[in-house]
Amino acid sequence: MPYEFSEWEHEPETQTSSSRVGDPPRKITGVGLLDPTVPPKRQGPLLPISATMFMRIFAAIILVGLLVGMFLLFLPPH
């Protein structure tokens, strides 16, 4: 199928999307998005216990597990 090149008779005109003539488009920003009107709530710790207490409890659980494992290792077989 042969192609025939034809030039446009007129150039397309740019269309403005705003009703204001000559003004640049406005930026849409939410009120209070970047500068909130209410200060954020202070977030407390995620755990009700401190990190050092959590590590001590974790270490105690591991030690108890090791002691139980050693006790079961020394039991005579059935």
C-alpha positions in Angstrom: 0.0 0.0 0.0 1.7 3.2 -1.1 1.9 6.1 1.4 1.3 9.6 0.3 2.7 12.4 2.5 0.5 15.4 2.8 1.2 18.5 4.9 -1.3 19.9 7.3 -3.2 22.8 6.1 -3.0 24.5 9.5 -0.9 24.1 12.6 -2.7 22.8 15.7 -3.2 25.5 18.4 -2.3 24.9 22.0 -5.3 24.8 24.4 -5.1 26.2 27.9 -6.7 24.1 30.6 -7.3 27.0 33.1 -9.9 29.6 32.9 -7.4 32.3 33.9 -5.6 33.9 30.9 -1.9 34.7 31.2 -1.4 33.3 34.7 0.7 30.2 35.3 -1.2 27.1 36.6 -1.5 26.9 40.4 0.1 24.2 42.4 -2.4 22.2 44.4 -1.3 21.6 48.0 -3.3 20.3 50.9 -3.7 22.6 53.8 -1.6 21.4 56.7 0.2 18.8 54.7 3.7 20.1 55.2 3.0 22.2 58.3 0.5 20.3 60.4 -1.8 22.4 62.6 -1.5 20.0 65.6 1.9 18.8 66.9 2.4 15.0 66.5 1.8 12.7 69.5 5.0 11.6 71.2 5.4 7.9 70.6 6.4 5.9 73.6 8.6 2.8 73.6 7.3 -0.1 71.5 7.9 -2.6 74.4 6.6 -1.9 77.9 10.0 -3.1 79.3 13.4 -1.6 78.7 15.9 -3.1 76.2 18.3 -4.2 78.9 15.5 -6.0 80.8 14.5 -7.7 77.5 18.1 -8.9 76.9 18.3 -10.3 80.5 15.0 -12.2 80.0 16.3 -13.5 76.6 19.6 -14.6 78.2 17.8 -16.4 81.1 15.5 -18.3 78.6 18.6 -19.5 76.7 20.4 -20.6 79.9 17.3 -22.5 81.0 17.1 -24.2 77.6 20.7 -25.2 77.8 20.3 -26.6 81.3 17.2 -28.6 80.3 19.1 -29.9 77.2 22.1 -31.0 79.4 19.8 -32.7 81.9 18.1 -34.6 79.1 21.5 -35.6 77.6 22.6 -37.3 80.8 19.4 -39.3 81.3 19.9 -43.0 80.6 18.2 -44.3 77.4 15.0 -46.4 77.8 
